[in-house]
Amino acid sequence: MKILVTPTSFPRTEASSAYRRLTAFSDEIVWNPHRRPLTPEEIRPLLSGVTGWIAGLDTIDGPLLRDAPPELAVISRYGVGV
C-alpha cells in the first residue's frame, strides 16, 4: 500500500510511534517534498498510485478530489480539533 503524508508536523523519525506504525503498515510512503502545506497543483502528481493520504493543512478542493486516482480509498486529516 502506498501512502502520501503531507502534514509538516508528522514525525519522520524512528523514535515516533506514529512513524513506526505507518512504516510497518505501508509498502511505500510518499513524503511532502516542500515541508509546508501544499496547493492542489502540488498535490496532484504526488497522488499517483496512492491508496491513502494523510493530509495536513493542505488545500483540498473539489477539482482535486474529482481528479484523484481511482485507487485513492481514504483521506485522513492529521491534527487536533478544538
SVG drawing of the C-alpha trace seen along z (x, -y; Angstrom):
<svg xmlns="http://www.w3.org/2000/svg" viewBox="-16 -26 31 30">
<polyline fill="none" stroke="black" stroke-width="0.4" points="0.0,0.0 1.3,-3.4 0.5,-6.3 1.0,-10.1 1.9,-12.0 1.7,-15.8 1.5,-17.3 4.5,-19.3 4.3,-18.2 4.1,-14.4 7.2,-12.9 9.8,-11.3 11.9,-9.6 12.1,-6.0 11.6,-7.5 7.9,-8.3 5.4,-5.5 3.2,-7.0 6.1,-6.8 6.9,-3.2 3.3,-2.1 3.0,-3.8 6.2,-2.3 5.2,1.2 1.8,0.8 2.7,-0.7 4.8,0.6 5.7,-2.9 5.4,-6.3 5.5,-9.5 6.5,-12.5 5.7,-16.1 8.7,-17.4 8.2,-21.0 7.6,-20.7 4.8,-23.3 1.1,-23.0 0.6,-22.1 -1.6,-23.5 -3.8,-21.3 -1.4,-21.7 1.5,-20.4 -0.6,-17.5 -1.9,-16.1 1.4,-14.5 2.0,-13.1 -1.3,-11.2 -0.2,-8.9 -0.7,-5.3 -1.6,-6.4 -4.2,-4.3 -4.2,-6.5 -3.5,-10.1 -2.7,-11.6 -3.4,-15.3 -2.4,-18.3 -3.3,-21.9 -3.1,-21.4 -5.7,-22.9 -8.1,-20.2 -10.7,-21.4 -13.4,-19.8 -11.4,-19.7 -8.5,-17.9 -10.9,-15.3 -12.5,-14.8 -9.1,-14.3 -7.8,-11.9 -6.8,-8.5 -9.4,-5.7 -7.1,-3.8 -7.3,-6.6 -9.5,-5.0 -9.1,-7.2 -8.1,-10.7 -7.5,-11.4 -6.8,-14.8 -3.9,-14.8 -4.2,-17.1 -6.1,-18.0 -9.6,-19.6 -10.8,-22.1"/>
</svg>
